[in-house]
Amino acid sequence: MKIAIDVMGGDHAPGEIIRGCLLAATHTDAELILVGDREVISAQIDQGGLYPHPEKIHIVHAQDVIDNEDSPIQAVRGKPDSSMVKAIDLVRSGDADAALSAGNTGALMAAGLLRLGRIQGVERPAIVSVYPLVGQKKAFSLLVDAGANAECKPTNLIGFAHMGSMYMQSAFGVERPTVGLINIGTEEGKGTAQLKETYQLLKQSGLNFIGNVEGRDIPTGAADVLVCDGFTGNVVLKLTEGLAWSLLKNIRKRFTEGLTAKLGAAMLAGKLRELKKEFDYSTYGGAPILGIDGLVIKMHGSSNAIAVENAIILANVAAAAGLTARIRCAMEMAAGERGECKSDE
Amino acid sequence: MKIAIDVMGGDHAPGEIIRGCLLAATHTDAELILVGDREVISAQIDQGGLYPHPEKIHIVHAQDVIDNEDSPIQAVRGKPDSSMVKAIDLVRSGDADAALSAGNTGALMAAGLLRLGRIQGVERPAIVSVYPLVGQKKAFSLLVDAGANAECKPTNLIGFAHMGSMYMQSAFGVERPTVGLINIGTEEGKGTAQLKETYQLLKQSGLNFIGNVEGRDIPTGAADVLVCDGFTGNVVLKLTEGLAWSLLKNIRKRFTEGLTAKLGAAMLAGKLRELKKEFDYSTYGGAPILGIDGLVIKMHGSSNAIAVENAIILANVAAAAGLTARIRCAMEMAAGERGECKSDE
């Protein structure tokens, strides 16, 4: 597999992005195409002295960068020589199997749509993110949409459910993943008019729909795939991150008050570190934008080298599983145009 | 103050509700009117043998009960002799200063609207709930709406902001509370079309508006009053409860794995209990329905005696502070009909 990485996008670009690529080169068999300022990339690679697999690292020069302040569509149209657009174009030309970026989310979505197009039957592409679980049988649920579409129609949400299920199946090997609808009560007939309609459509979707999932059941892993609009998804993900960190920080603080507590804290330090790690987004790396006709993965804006490495590993797995073809197939199934998707297509 | 309590509503009614009333009788100067089946109430009071302040306890018989399955408006119209409606009617007749119930939320809202009416200028009454914070300078933020109105117009949200601010000021003594809008980015111009409009209206509202608050900043106490629609508020509250409990449960579990950890856990047990308590909704008791022309307080459906006691204490404070009159005044201020609200009205 060949994976194109926009090394100029993200809060810690290009340093951490490049470091992440070099780490990934030692842990995957993928060839990596680093897209960005050639001089900056070469200088960092030479300086680091860490260059264990030169045959796996390629550089494609891009002289422009899309900023977070840029307006998405204008940026994609006005900056064809930006690292983000060039990384996407490598997928378009067949020179890469996937494109990754930690830059402007809106611009990445726009670049994907404008340069790669949309899979037939997809009304709205969606970002699918991992929702980390602790102390549950499974390590995570998938949340779709995680922030690309603040407002959604019921048919959009149905598309998210199909794409999320197929992603869970092809990238993580879960057969017939359970699908839940985030809502304000478990009973049928709860929530807004839109969600009531979505509930009915999900019942008829052929997916493994298990009903509504309330906020309090999200952390228990109530469903493999959690369906919601991007507004709700964004609030759920960020609240979880904020609350987990604030709680763990507070626990550490309390555990160091007083001598007895200090003794206990020393003993338990390892356990706390372990727990903190489970909430670390960097364990999961990236979130694919499903529905674009080509594999595009959004990395967290604040990605460090570990997060980038993990995103590359994820991209490699998803590309090898033929995720885009399988999403295409899932949408044909949803439209009643075919009966099933074989795992070898 | 005289406080009417629907003792027949809630998951643990009537036992825990009555117990909570008896506890409250020893800790407040309020007179309590227990509304429900007279025989059941008398029997429990006699059986308990705990009846320290008989002069503060009154019973009003109600032969009917509104269930959680009842359709709100039909229940209120069809069951005028229910404990819930009778408790509200005591406020209407001036025989009580506040009515409390842990029963059917929709029915309580309907009973309030049908029997007490709406304060002028209020488009939609809203439930205002305490959002518990840990390790922050303040103990809680207020969240409004906490679930009464799944879908909201911008003008509804502005009303919530005015009512929530006034509640924070009169019940908790916070002068010029900060107001934040829950949204998916901090910058102006983020979120749905409705939220963009709400942002502009809040800027012109005269309230102490500090801008958008993202999910990750909710647990840090970013604003005294958090404004959102009831769908978002419900998801935020329930997710917080679910995640906090799941995290604390997991920490306890990990701390008892292995001998060293067990030693540490024993030392730290007190700290963990302390933290768990801060997330215990029962510390805060009840959530007023703001905008109804009379003080109506919704208690959590699963309220135990402690929660009921705390809700009664809250009702006593809010009634003594003249909350309803002050909300009326806040709405007149919002409409530009008066300049300020004096604390003695």
Chai-1 contact restraints between the chains, C-beta under 6 A:
chainA,res_idxA,chainB,res_idxB,connection_type,confidence,min_distance_angstrom,max_distance_angstrom,comment,restraint_id
A,V134,B,N250,contact,1.0,0.0,6.0,A-B,restraint_1
A,G135,B,N250,contact,1.0,0.0,6.0,A-B,restraint_2
A,A150,B,G191,contact,1.0,0.0,6.0,A-B,restraint_3
A,A150,B,T192,contact,1.0,0.0,6.0,A-B,restraint_4
A,E151,B,T192,contact,1.0,0.0,6.0,A-B,restraint_5
A,I184,B,F231,contact,1.0,0.0,6.0,A-B,restraint_6
A,I184,B,N234,contact,1.0,0.0,6.0,A-B,restraint_7
A,G191,B,A150,contact,1.0,0.0,6.0,A-B,restraint_8
A,T192,B,A150,contact,1.0,0.0,6.0,A-B,restraint_9
A,T192,B,E151,contact,1.0,0.0,6.0,A-B,restraint_10
A,E214,B,K238,contact,1.0,0.0,6.0,A-B,restraint_11
A,G215,B,V235,contact,1.0,0.0,6.0,A-B,restraint_12
A,G215,B,K238,contact,1.0,0.0,6.0,A-B,restraint_13
A,G215,B,L239,contact,1.0,0.0,6.0,A-B,restraint_14
A,R216,B,K238,contact,1.0,0.0,6.0,A-B,restraint_15
A,R216,B,E241,contact,1.0,0.0,6.0,A-B,restraint_16
A,R216,B,G242,contact,1.0,0.0,6.0,A-B,restraint_17
A,I218,B,L239,contact,1.0,0.0,6.0,A-B,restraint_18
A,P219,B,G242,contact,1.0,0.0,6.0,A-B,restraint_19
A,P219,B,L243,contact,1.0,0.0,6.0,A-B,restraint_20
A,P219,B,S246,contact,1.0,0.0,6.0,A-B,restraint_21
A,F231,B,I184,contact,1.0,0.0,6.0,A-B,restraint_22
A,N234,B,I184,contact,1.0,0.0,6.0,A-B,restraint_23
A,V235,B,G215,contact,1.0,0.0,6.0,A-B,restraint_24
A,K238,B,E214,contact,1.0,0.0,6.0,A-B,restraint_25
A,K238,B,G215,contact,1.0,0.0,6.0,A-B,restraint_26
A,K238,B,R216,contact,1.0,0.0,6.0,A-B,restraint_27
A,L239,B,G215,contact,1.0,0.0,6.0,A-B,restraint_28
A,L239,B,I218,contact,1.0,0.0,6.0,A-B,restraint_29
A,E241,B,R216,contact,1.0,0.0,6.0,A-B,restraint_30
A,G242,B,R216,contact,1.0,0.0,6.0,A-B,restraint_31
A,G242,B,P219,contact,1.0,0.0,6.0,A-B,restraint_32
A,L243,B,P219,contact,1.0,0.0,6.0,A-B,restraint_33
A,L243,B,L243,contact,1.0,0.0,6.0,A-B,restraint_34
A,S246,B,P219,contact,1.0,0.0,6.0,A-B,restraint_35
A,L247,B,L247,contact,1.0,0.0,6.0,A-B,restraint_36
A,N250,B,V134,contact,1.0,0.0,6.0,A-B,restraint_37
A,N250,B,G135,contact,1.0,0.0,6.0,A-B,restraint_38
A,R254,B,K271,contact,1.0,0.0,6.0,A-B,restraint_39
A,T260,B,M267,contact,1.0,0.0,6.0,A-B,restraint_40
A,G264,B,G264,contact,1.0,0.0,6.0,A-B,restraint_41
A,G264,B,M267,contact,1.0,0.0,6.0,A-B,restraint_42
A,G264,B,L268,contact,1.0,0.0,6.0,A-B,restraint_43
A,M267,B,T260,contact,1.0,0.0,6.0,A-B,restraint_44
A,M267,B,G264,contact,1.0,0.0,6.0,A-B,restraint_45
A,L268,B,G264,contact,1.0,0.0,6.0,A-B,restraint_46
A,K271,B,R254,contact,1.0,0.0,6.0,A-B,restraint_47
